[in-house]
Amino acid sequence: MIALLLIALNATANTAGHICFKLSSAVDKSKSFIFWQIVGNTAAFIGLLAYTGLMSKMCNMSLLMAFPLTQGLTAIGVQVVASLIIFRERISLLAWTGTVLIAVGIIIMNT
Protein backbone atom coordinates (compact mmCIF):
# COMPACT_ATOMS: atom_id res chain seq x y z
CA MET A 1 0.00 0.00 0.00
CA ILE A 2 2.81 2.40 0.88
CA ALA A 3 4.47 1.62 -2.46
CA LEU A 4 1.33 2.63 -4.37
CA LEU A 5 1.08 5.90 -2.46
CA LEU A 6 4.74 6.69 -3.15
CA ILE A 7 4.32 5.86 -6.85
CA ALA A 8 1.28 8.15 -7.05
CA LEU A 9 3.11 10.91 -5.16
CA ASN A 10 6.13 10.60 -7.45
CA ALA A 11 4.07 10.77 -10.64
CA THR A 12 1.93 13.64 -9.35
CA ALA A 13 4.88 15.69 -8.09
CA ASN A 14 6.89 15.17 -11.28
CA THR A 15 3.91 16.08 -13.44
CA ALA A 16 3.36 19.21 -11.32
CA GLY A 17 7.02 20.09 -11.76
CA HIS A 18 6.73 19.85 -15.55
CA ILE A 19 3.62 22.03 -15.49
CA CYS A 20 5.42 24.68 -13.42
CA PHE A 21 8.44 24.68 -15.73
CA LYS A 22 6.14 25.18 -18.72
CA LEU A 23 4.41 28.05 -16.91
CA SER A 24 7.78 29.62 -16.08
CA SER A 25 8.72 29.66 -19.76
CA ALA A 26 5.55 31.55 -20.66
CA VAL A 27 5.87 34.52 -18.28
CA ASP A 28 7.33 37.92 -19.05
CA LYS A 29 8.37 39.05 -15.58
CA SER A 30 11.44 37.68 -13.87
CA LYS A 31 9.64 37.43 -10.51
CA SER A 32 7.00 35.16 -12.04
CA PHE A 33 9.69 33.11 -13.77
CA ILE A 34 11.57 32.63 -10.49
CA PHE A 35 8.33 31.79 -8.65
CA TRP A 36 7.38 29.02 -11.11
CA GLN A 37 10.95 27.70 -11.13
CA ILE A 38 10.95 27.47 -7.32
CA VAL A 39 7.54 25.76 -7.25
CA GLY A 40 8.58 23.38 -10.05
CA ASN A 41 11.85 22.45 -8.38
CA THR A 42 10.08 21.94 -5.05
CA ALA A 43 7.58 19.62 -6.73
CA ALA A 44 10.41 17.72 -8.45
CA PHE A 45 12.22 17.41 -5.11
CA ILE A 46 9.08 15.94 -3.53
CA GLY A 47 8.94 13.47 -6.41
CA LEU A 48 12.57 12.56 -5.76
CA LEU A 49 11.85 12.00 -2.07
CA ALA A 50 8.92 9.74 -2.99
CA TYR A 51 11.15 7.79 -5.39
CA THR A 52 13.83 7.46 -2.72
CA GLY A 53 11.21 6.17 -0.30
CA LEU A 54 10.06 3.72 -2.94
CA MET A 55 13.60 2.41 -3.34
CA SER A 56 14.21 2.13 0.41
CA LYS A 57 13.97 -1.12 2.29
CA MET A 58 10.55 -0.04 3.48
CA CYS A 59 8.99 -0.87 0.11
CA ASN A 60 11.60 -3.29 -1.23
CA MET A 61 10.79 -2.52 -4.87
CA SER A 62 13.52 -3.26 -7.39
CA LEU A 63 14.93 -0.59 -9.66
CA LEU A 64 13.90 -2.76 -12.60
CA MET A 65 10.27 -2.16 -11.65
CA ALA A 66 10.36 1.27 -10.01
CA PHE A 67 12.13 3.26 -12.72
CA PRO A 68 9.94 2.33 -15.73
CA LEU A 69 6.82 2.57 -13.60
CA THR A 70 7.50 6.05 -12.23
CA GLN A 71 8.89 7.45 -15.48
CA GLY A 72 6.07 5.99 -17.54
CA LEU A 73 3.38 7.35 -15.25
CA THR A 74 5.04 10.76 -15.31
CA ALA A 75 5.10 10.72 -19.12
CA ILE A 76 1.41 9.82 -19.22
CA GLY A 77 0.64 12.49 -16.62
CA VAL A 78 2.47 15.18 -18.55
CA GLN A 79 0.82 14.15 -21.81
CA VAL A 80 -2.74 13.84 -20.56
CA VAL A 81 -2.97 16.17 -17.56
CA ALA A 82 -0.58 18.94 -18.57
CA SER A 83 -0.78 19.00 -22.34
CA LEU A 84 -4.39 18.07 -22.93
CA ILE A 85 -6.26 19.31 -19.86
CA ILE A 86 -4.27 22.28 -18.56
CA PHE A 87 -2.63 23.74 -21.67
CA ARG A 88 -5.28 22.53 -24.14
CA GLU A 89 -2.64 21.41 -26.64
CA ARG A 90 -3.59 19.23 -29.56
CA ILE A 91 -2.13 15.74 -29.24
CA SER A 92 -1.43 13.90 -32.48
CA LEU A 93 -2.44 10.32 -33.18
CA LEU A 94 1.22 9.31 -33.08
CA ALA A 95 1.62 10.85 -29.60
CA TRP A 96 -1.50 9.03 -28.39
CA THR A 97 -0.08 5.81 -29.80
CA GLY A 98 3.10 6.38 -27.80
CA THR A 99 1.07 7.04 -24.66
CA VAL A 100 -0.87 3.80 -25.14
CA LEU A 101 2.39 1.90 -25.69
CA ILE A 102 3.81 3.35 -22.46
CA ALA A 103 0.65 2.31 -20.58
CA VAL A 104 0.80 -1.20 -22.08
CA GLY A 105 4.47 -1.43 -21.15
CA ILE A 106 3.68 -0.48 -17.55
CA ILE A 107 0.99 -3.15 -17.41
CA ILE A 108 3.31 -5.78 -18.90
CA MET A 109 6.13 -4.89 -16.48
CA ASN A 110 3.82 -5.34 -13.51
CA THR A 111 2.33 -8.71 -14.44
Secondary structure by P-SEA (a helix, b strand, c coil): caaaaaaaaaaaaaaaaaaaaaaaaacccaaaaaaaaaaaaaaaaaaaaaaaaaaccccccccccaaaaaaaaaaaaaacccccccccccccaaaaaaaaaaaaaaaaaac
